């Protein structure tokens, strides 16, 4: 019997053009594993129906015959079919209130939910993600926001030549545009009113690597976080951008005055630490947030800090590129997520109000929560090949079996949040959020 999988259309946002299975991956699944790929038609997907059909996939609306359906983003409540298995980025593991109705609907219909975010190895490391592409797109968006913000202030700058990430055919074309900006900075320098232009990147994982993929195309001089405060007093170059990486020891300090920072202790007992990050903020032109955060840990930027700083005058900080986009999270002034069509808003620390765009008093926040969708073909091709080794097991599993007997590799079984309409043991805690 030939196995099959379904690929649903993405309908959370008109900007979402990614797919978990590209035509090339569909062809390999058919040829190497005998798995038929059935794809819902979509007018916005980065790959056309003709490309899928040429690869041997079927285009049809009805996915009810597929034991498992693959997607990218959350699925509308009305789209679930009783008893079907789904794998997508569910964004429920923190008990996110906005997705609890979706989770409840899956429970009510006896569905199975597998979350890409929880597909991990034995050490708990994530195996399926878009992080690098989020970093690339996020840095492109942040530089675009910087250029537009400075232009609004009447400051001519080379970043205004940059287009939006989704306006480039692929990453290679976008990188070429950034390189040209870098050459202009080396040749002509930056406006004296901007210098020293400083960029801080919080984090050093996959997202941060994508950020640096773009930053390193510019004339960047890497410095240590502690060097930032001295740049203004030293001889600095207008032909250079000064950039730094913030690690955990720069973000937090022990509450006990005589204690030294210990990374493992910090992870285990974050309540024993306080934020140590505000000392760096007065010296940054741009902050890029590329860290995973949860409420146990100190914030990077608080509303109180911004209010106190702005009361004393316009801050040096122009733009916050919040790639992680945790609402009211590490960047407390990220009060909402944005979409590519309107990627930025200005947060006014003195009033707490926000205004879309880059105009107004305050700090510009870039908080697009589907950044990889701005590079849909590159991101989908990468994701599909990362996902490929797990698809045969997904396609052949018997989802009617009890959870204990569900034959999935350990990496996938760890990610089963709901099975046959019940929370699995590792995720039973979500019942309190549903209530």
Secondary structure, DSSP 8 states (H G I E B T S, - for coil): --EEEEE----S-TT----SS-HHHHHHHHHHH-EEEEE---SS-SS-HHHHHHTT-EE-S--TT-SEEE-SS---GGG--TT-EEEE----TT--HHHHHHHHHHHHTT-EEEEGGG-B-TT--B-S--HHHHHHHHHHHHHHHHHHHHHHTT---GGGG---GGGSSSHHHHHHHHHHHHHHHHHH---TTT-S-EEEEE--SHHHHHHHHHHTTS-EEE--GGGHHHHTTS---TT-EEEEEE-HHHHEEESSTT----HHHHHH-GGGEEE--HHHHTT-SEEEE-----TTS--SB-HHHHHHHHHTS--S--EEEESS--TTSSBTT--S-BBTTB-EEEE-TTT--EEESS-SSSEEEE-BTTGGGGGHHHHHHHHHHHHHHHHHHHHH--TTS-GGG----HHHHTTEEEETTEE-GGGTTHHHHH-
